[in-house]
Amino acid sequence: MEKALEMNVESHVFAWKEGCVVDGIADFYYPISIRDKSKILEICKQINIDGITSIASDIAMPTVNYVAEQLGLIGNSRSATVKTTDKFVMRTALRKAGLSCPNCLVYDEANFPEDRMINYPVVVKPNDRSGSRGVQVVKKPGKVNMAIEKALSYSLSGRAIVEEFIKGKEYSVEMISYQGEHHLLAVTDKVTTGPPHFVELEHHQPADISTGMERKMAVEVIQALNILGLENGASHSEIFVTPNDEVIIGEIAGRMGGDLIGSDLVPYSTGYDFLKAVIEIALGEFKTGFPSVLMKEFSGAYFVSANPGIVTDIINRSGEYKEVVKAIPIVKRGQSVDGIIENSANRAGVIVYKSPDHRVPLCPSSVLKFITRKN
């Protein structure tokens, strides 16, 4: 919303009331579920909007592109929306076109045949969520159906997938597209908790890879974007590089990377105003354009956890570190935390850094520390 205000663009925001952070910032705020397509379309018609977008929400994209299509605005097609919010449909389309991605099976109930001959470990996840919600690695037979039940409890459509486990290093590729033309902005290094949930703990740009590997990633992702039909706006592609340098597409989303990847890290490391470009594309006024040259600096995010208990104090020492741009508590004083990191929502805070010439190593709890007492 700050970017829209900076651009003198009137903002109308739809979001659930609980946890909403834009009420009081946006010009107009509507406490309506972002999944309520019909009601949002009705209001958008009344106020005669010029464009619609969502920065980093998979759940919002079906509504965004539905409204754009109904009102003749710039967005991505209904087909592209399905292919980038339904993981099974996405994988089917990519594999049919000959791209490498994990094999997977889809389930709407926990009826996986536990005696099925299959290579373990496998990854079980909701078919339509992000942020590691409901994700679990199963290492041996007998526990797949339990994992499916958990994944189904997080799924919006009531479907879960069981997919092969890919051994390799995880990255994400951040791109901007307009009218089917795609431009690479950055490749992000990722550090996760590892199995069983793979919750992301660190992001760093630029990734520590060769120029050749960066080009190889970009070629694969651009092919995938074309296959999925993503033509306009930001994209965030999660990929794996195997020990023999094979690039495998994990998932692709037609929006910015969350966890401050698109909103903060890309502009800090490249100098490109990603948020402004996405808003311009939605308005049909892509004045920022594709960058001819990108700045090559360093940025990153560290996520902080908290010990179990009630948060009694938050100690922020970010002012003592010259490279730290911001340190943001996610949990508040008086809030109860269980200390278990099963998905992105369980993290307690985030620290963002930027540097002109090096990746900044930090001990997150030294910068932002959460003091808890037992319940």
DRENSEDO-27101 format. One line per field, with one value per residue (C-alpha): residue in one letter; x, z, y. Coordinates in nm, 3 decimals. Each point is the difference from the previous one (the first is absolute). Example, Ala and Ser with C-alpha at 12.3 -4.5 7.8 and 13.67 -1.06 7.14 Angstrom:
<drendrens>
aa (A:S)
X (1.230:0.137)
Z (0.780:-0.066)
Y (-0.450:0.344)
</drendrens>
This chain:
<drendrens>
aa (M:E:K:A:L:E:M:N:V:E:S:H:V:F:A:W:K:E:G:C:V:V:D:G:I:A:D:F:Y:Y:P:I:S:I:R:D:K:S:K:I:L:E:I:C:K:Q:I:N:I:D:G:I:T:S:I:A:S:D:I:A:M:P:T:V:N:Y:V:A:E:Q:L:G:L:I:G:N:S:R:S:A:T:V:K:T:T:D:K:F:V:M:R:T:A:L:R:K:A:G:L:S:C:P:N:C:L:V:Y:D:E:A:N:F:P:E:D:R:M:I:N:Y:P:V:V:V:K:P:N:D:R:S:G:S:R:G:V:Q:V:V:K:K:P:G:K:V:N:M:A:I:E:K:A:L:S:Y:S:L:S:G:R:A:I:V:E:E:F:I:K:G:K:E:Y:S:V:E:M:I:S:Y:Q:G:E:H:H:L:L:A:V:T:D:K:V:T:T:G:P:P:H:F:V:E:L:E:H:H:Q:P:A:D:I:S:T:G:M:E:R:K:M:A:V:E:V:I:Q:A:L:N:I:L:G:L:E:N:G:A:S:H:S:E:I:F:V:T:P:N:D:E:V:I:I:G:E:I:A:G:R:M:G:G:D:L:I:G:S:D:L:V:P:Y:S:T:G:Y:D:F:L:K:A:V:I:E:I:A:L:G:E:F:K:T:G:F:P:S:V:L:M:K:E:F:S:G:A:Y:F:V:S:A:N:P:G:I:V:T:D:I:I:N:R:S:G:E:Y:K:E:V:V:K:A:I:P:I:V:K:R:G:Q:S:V:D:G:I:I:E:N:S:A:N:R:A:G:V:I:V:Y:K:S:P:D:H:R:V:P:L:C:P:S:S:V:L:K:F:I:T:R:K:N)
X (0.000:0.289:0.117:-0.347:-0.012:0.347:-0.124:-0.315:-0.212:-0.329:-0.013:-0.300:0.098:-0.196:0.116:-0.127:-0.046:0.203:0.369:-0.054:0.293:-0.121:-0.306:0.094:0.267:-0.209:-0.226:-0.295:-0.018:-0.266:-0.011:-0.095:0.157:0.239:-0.166:-0.338:0.030:-0.357:-0.014:0.342:-0.093:-0.321:0.187:0.273:-0.266:-0.157:0.326:0.119:0.351:0.290:0.195:0.015:0.289:0.124:0.363:0.074:-0.320:-0.082:-0.348:-0.074:0.108:-0.322:-0.200:0.253:0.000:-0.377:-0.073:0.259:-0.155:-0.356:0.094:0.237:0.306:0.353:0.059:0.061:-0.252:-0.231:0.196:0.330:-0.155:-0.107:0.340:0.185:-0.225:-0.068:0.327:-0.120:-0.128:0.327:0.217:-0.213:0.036:0.377:0.068:-0.217:0.218:0.318:0.123:0.149:-0.214:-0.085:-0.232:-0.311:-0.337:-0.308:-0.243:-0.328:-0.001:0.260:-0.019:0.363:0.082:0.275:0.130:0.048:0.348:0.137:0.336:0.027:0.023:-0.301:-0.134:-0.366:-0.154:-0.328:-0.073:-0.060:0.189:0.337:0.224:0.072:-0.353:-0.085:0.326:0.160:0.271:-0.085:0.303:-0.160:-0.329:-0.281:-0.015:-0.102:-0.372:0.060:0.193:-0.277:-0.259:0.210:0.051:-0.374:-0.072:0.196:-0.125:-0.262:-0.123:0.019:0.282:0.352:0.292:0.262:0.315:0.350:0.270:0.257:0.356:0.153:0.052:-0.309:-0.013:-0.268:-0.001:-0.160:-0.127:-0.211:-0.215:-0.200:-0.207:0.178:0.353:0.197:0.298:0.217:0.050:0.168:0.070:-0.046:0.200:-0.212:0.076:-0.277:-0.058:0.035:-0.228:-0.270:-0.150:0.262:-0.098:0.212:0.243:0.227:-0.013:0.303:0.048:0.181:0.021:0.346:-0.006:0.190:-0.118:-0.050:-0.228:-0.197:-0.060:-0.100:-0.253:-0.141:-0.046:-0.189:-0.220:-0.086:-0.104:-0.217:-0.160:-0.093:-0.145:-0.206:-0.116:0.137:0.029:-0.038:0.145:0.235:0.088:0.173:0.138:0.133:0.258:0.251:0.349:0.107:0.357:0.051:-0.122:-0.341:-0.257:-0.338:-0.306:-0.165:-0.286:-0.079:-0.222:-0.137:0.091:0.302:0.194:-0.122:0.215:0.114:0.173:-0.183:-0.084:0.340:0.282:-0.041:0.016:0.284:0.217:-0.090:-0.114:-0.320:-0.330:-0.187:-0.312:-0.035:0.034:-0.270:-0.243:0.077:-0.062:-0.338:-0.090:0.119:0.268:0.328:0.224:0.272:0.069:0.249:0.338:0.285:0.257:-0.058:0.198:0.187:-0.007:-0.090:-0.310:-0.161:-0.250:0.048:-0.301:-0.001:-0.167:-0.103:0.011:-0.335:-0.202:-0.146:0.200:0.094:0.252:0.144:0.360:0.086:0.371:-0.022:0.141:0.334:0.041:0.068:-0.119:-0.335:-0.281:-0.286:-0.083:-0.369:-0.165:-0.283:-0.125:-0.091:0.058:-0.252:-0.041:0.035:0.243:0.058:0.352:-0.085:0.089:-0.234:-0.082:0.084:-0.267:0.189:0.299:0.036:0.179:0.208:0.321:0.086:0.350:0.164:0.363:0.179:0.267:-0.066:-0.253:-0.048:0.023:-0.219:-0.105:-0.371:-0.063:0.284:-0.182:-0.361:-0.061:-0.327:-0.014:-0.264:-0.126:-0.166:-0.377)
Z (0.000:0.071:-0.359:-0.138:0.215:-0.123:-0.358:0.070:-0.080:0.190:0.179:0.080:0.211:0.067:0.291:0.295:0.304:0.226:-0.029:-0.261:-0.005:-0.268:0.175:0.055:-0.272:-0.309:-0.139:0.025:0.188:-0.031:0.260:-0.259:-0.061:-0.294:-0.121:-0.042:-0.374:-0.063:0.277:-0.088:-0.369:0.087:0.203:-0.264:-0.262:0.222:0.063:-0.359:0.078:-0.242:0.107:0.254:0.146:0.306:0.102:0.155:0.058:-0.190:0.155:-0.149:-0.356:-0.118:0.107:-0.143:-0.343:0.003:0.065:-0.257:-0.262:0.075:-0.020:-0.296:0.209:-0.016:0.178:-0.077:-0.152:0.193:-0.138:0.123:0.340:0.037:-0.115:0.253:0.302:-0.043:0.046:-0.164:-0.310:-0.011:0.015:-0.261:-0.243:0.053:-0.034:-0.312:-0.155:0.088:0.291:0.309:0.314:0.280:-0.074:0.214:0.078:0.121:0.276:0.133:0.292:0.192:-0.200:-0.110:-0.025:0.260:-0.157:-0.335:-0.148:0.006:0.064:0.340:0.129:-0.151:0.055:0.094:-0.029:-0.065:-0.367:0.028:0.288:0.052:0.293:0.088:0.140:0.040:-0.162:0.133:-0.111:0.054:0.014:0.016:-0.068:0.252:0.058:-0.338:0.078:0.326:-0.199:-0.261:0.272:0.130:-0.350:-0.071:0.315:-0.150:-0.359:-0.124:-0.268:0.210:-0.200:0.091:-0.207:0.066:-0.198:-0.040:0.220:-0.203:0.128:-0.078:0.098:0.000:-0.161:-0.118:-0.322:0.000:-0.336:-0.142:-0.310:-0.229:-0.299:-0.002:0.013:0.305:0.179:0.271:0.304:0.258:0.120:0.373:0.216:0.263:0.335:0.156:0.311:-0.222:0.042:0.097:-0.064:-0.193:0.154:-0.145:0.247:-0.225:-0.344:-0.173:-0.330:-0.226:0.023:0.022:-0.347:-0.326:-0.284:-0.205:0.260:0.029:-0.376:0.013:0.276:-0.194:-0.317:0.189:0.185:-0.313:-0.172:0.300:0.007:-0.366:0.056:0.296:-0.180:0.242:-0.210:0.231:0.335:0.247:0.026:0.271:-0.104:0.251:-0.155:0.099:-0.134:0.039:0.075:-0.375:-0.079:-0.133:0.044:0.123:0.026:0.340:-0.008:-0.181:0.129:-0.198:0.265:0.188:0.238:0.356:0.311:-0.129:-0.303:-0.261:0.201:0.167:-0.110:-0.376:0.012:0.256:-0.203:-0.354:0.029:-0.190:0.138:-0.019:0.185:-0.223:-0.312:0.115:0.071:-0.335:-0.185:0.172:-0.104:-0.357:0.053:0.002:0.006:0.214:-0.276:0.004:0.143:-0.251:0.280:0.355:0.299:0.158:0.373:0.287:0.214:0.214:0.268:0.318:0.186:0.377:0.220:0.365:0.284:0.116:0.241:0.036:-0.163:0.280:-0.180:-0.346:-0.022:-0.328:-0.051:-0.374:0.046:0.096:-0.345:-0.287:-0.270:0.166:-0.168:0.219:0.275:0.023:0.283:-0.129:0.342:0.272:0.372:0.190:-0.289:0.062:-0.226:-0.007:-0.146:-0.268:-0.355:-0.228:-0.247:-0.075:0.237:0.299:-0.036:0.255:-0.195:-0.302:-0.057:-0.337:-0.102:-0.304:-0.090:-0.309:-0.009:0.210:0.147:0.366:0.252:0.304:0.314:-0.016:0.375:0.063:-0.209:0.098:0.315:0.153:0.378:0.109:0.323:0.035:-0.025)
Y (0.000:0.234:-0.044:0.080:0.313:0.097:-0.039:0.205:-0.304:-0.021:-0.336:-0.218:-0.302:-0.317:-0.216:-0.199:0.223:-0.229:0.080:0.271:0.242:0.244:0.142:0.362:-0.006:-0.071:0.270:-0.240:-0.328:-0.271:-0.281:-0.260:-0.340:0.011:-0.322:0.171:0.061:0.114:0.258:0.142:0.017:0.184:0.263:0.033:0.072:0.265:0.184:-0.050:-0.125:0.041:-0.309:-0.283:-0.196:-0.187:0.008:-0.339:-0.197:-0.319:-0.001:0.342:-0.077:-0.175:0.306:0.247:-0.161:-0.065:0.367:0.110:-0.228:0.113:0.368:-0.023:0.090:-0.137:-0.327:-0.366:-0.239:-0.230:-0.296:0.146:0.064:-0.363:-0.126:0.214:-0.055:-0.373:-0.188:-0.321:0.183:0.194:-0.311:-0.175:0.291:0.031:-0.372:-0.023:0.272:-0.190:0.212:-0.164:0.016:-0.244:-0.292:0.024:-0.157:0.189:-0.107:0.141:-0.243:-0.196:-0.322:-0.039:-0.374:-0.026:-0.322:0.174:-0.046:0.354:0.160:0.166:0.266:0.177:0.352:0.047:0.346:0.182:0.040:0.374:0.165:0.169:0.089:-0.366:-0.037:-0.368:-0.115:-0.316:-0.244:-0.366:-0.226:-0.344:-0.181:0.014:0.376:0.138:0.008:0.188:0.259:0.018:0.065:0.288:0.143:-0.025:0.200:0.292:-0.033:0.246:-0.241:-0.316:-0.159:-0.109:-0.124:-0.264:0.077:-0.133:0.148:0.194:-0.008:0.336:0.363:0.221:0.345:0.237:0.200:0.345:0.130:0.281:-0.054:0.223:-0.114:-0.336:0.140:-0.111:0.152:-0.153:0.223:-0.222:-0.352:-0.050:-0.241:-0.173:-0.160:-0.209:-0.208:-0.308:-0.301:-0.057:0.348:0.205:0.332:0.282:0.160:0.208:0.164:0.153:0.186:-0.044:-0.377:-0.148:-0.156:0.036:0.222:-0.314:-0.156:0.324:-0.004:-0.367:0.073:0.297:-0.208:-0.273:0.247:0.201:-0.323:-0.083:0.347:-0.036:-0.348:0.118:0.314:0.258:0.315:0.300:0.100:-0.160:-0.368:-0.198:-0.338:-0.252:-0.231:-0.265:-0.059:-0.362:-0.114:-0.055:0.357:-0.099:0.279:-0.128:0.223:-0.027:0.249:0.324:0.278:0.292:0.257:0.133:-0.218:0.047:0.035:0.343:-0.156:0.207:0.308:0.053:-0.230:0.046:0.383:-0.007:-0.237:0.111:0.362:-0.090:0.132:-0.329:0.119:0.304:-0.215:-0.244:0.284:0.164:-0.327:-0.043:0.357:-0.051:0.265:-0.193:0.308:-0.157:-0.253:-0.285:0.097:0.008:-0.033:-0.117:0.114:-0.294:0.050:-0.232:-0.036:-0.261:-0.094:-0.200:-0.138:-0.019:-0.258:0.024:-0.250:-0.141:0.212:0.349:0.280:0.241:0.218:0.064:0.125:0.173:0.070:0.065:0.352:-0.156:-0.160:0.240:-0.243:-0.075:0.192:-0.115:-0.249:-0.076:-0.194:-0.221:-0.107:0.251:0.036:-0.209:-0.243:-0.373:-0.189:-0.373:0.012:-0.256:0.108:-0.195:0.277:0.362:0.131:-0.149:0.234:0.279:0.275:0.093:0.197:0.156:0.110:0.157:0.049:0.132:-0.269:-0.310:-0.238:0.091:-0.288:0.061:-0.180:0.090:-0.025:0.248:0.261:-0.074:-0.202:-0.118:-0.055:-0.251:-0.146:-0.338:-0.008)
</drendrens>
